[in-house]
Amino acid sequence: DAGVIQSPRHEVTEMGQEVTLRCKPISGHDYLFWYRQTMMRGLELLIYFNNNVPIDDSGMPEDRFSAKMPNASFSTLKIQPSEPRDSAVYFCASSSSGGAGYEQYFGPGTRLTVT
Amino acid sequence: GIQVEQSPPDLILQEGANSTLRCNFSDSVNNLQWFHQNPWGQLINLFYIPSGTKQNGRLSATTVATERYSLLYISSSQTTDSGVYFCAVDRGGAQKLVFGQGTRLTINP
């Protein structure tokens, strides 16, 4: 089975530009998560979805960030406009409520650099 | 919110040595996972272990939920074990993993 797929793997953009990160969860998983990793704050949850519905977006830093999940196999995280402090590695993860637990599986991450 | 503390923050060992990494958490949890972040940045699942003991090859983990800690054991370390080891927990089925700051393990040949 393919794991969580993220694209692009690396993104370099200029301040003020729109950035869109993409994620395909593991097939059959009904939970999808977006995390951000920085040196200062470590790994932190931004938002998560259950059955394509956003459940908790309390970790989204500000209105410049938005996330959507139009169907069970695709999600986007958008930053508009981007700022240098948004530079980080963004991870997508998914899990299933149908198993014995809620083990989360992570994608390879997107390294975002905003200059 | 729940607090997760990992120790030690850094650990440097020679190949072949054994190590124990600790994760303390401040409240009861429904989910506890150990991850290895390799030098390429990938987060690799090691264990899903909200309680009890599990083993996978040279690695094993134990969680004592009543005392709010988990231990990760690595035996006969190899250079490929280098990287950062994270403990992450969530409570109440909220699915919100909270990560510790990690233990950076360096295995020298």
Interface residues (C-beta under 8 A of the other chain):
Chain A: Y31 F33 Y35 G42 L43 E44 L45 Y48 N50 I55 D56 V89 F91 S95 G101 Y102 E103 Q104 Y105 F106 P108 G109 R111
Chain B: N30 N31 Q33 F35 G41 Q42 L43 N45 Y48 P50 F86 A88 D90 G93 A94 Q95 K96 L97 V98 F99 G100 Q101 G102
